[in-house]
Amino acid sequence: MIQVNGDVTVCCLDEHLENRIGNVNDTPLSELWEGATIQRWRQAHVDGRFAASGPYCTRCNWRSAGGLSPERVAAWRASGGP
């Protein structure tokens, strides 16, 4: 989600910007979206280590929306995920 001031968070429920990864006025979105922080958080999600997935993730009910299937995780890792 990109806020009106350019702050970028990885979650639409993150109204307090606890999972803020940067600001598009300072850093291109492509750099933020492929940066080291979010790649670590993605890997932590895949591994089920939600406490290491960003400050908001331990309180999230994302599983109610459905997670990635094992096949999609394998494809993501094969495509160059961390």
Secondary structure, 3 states (H helix, E strand, C coil): CECCCCEEECCCCCCCCCCEEEECCCCCHHHHHCCHHHHHHHHHHHHCCHHHCCCCHHHCCHHHHCCCCHHHHHHHHHCCCC
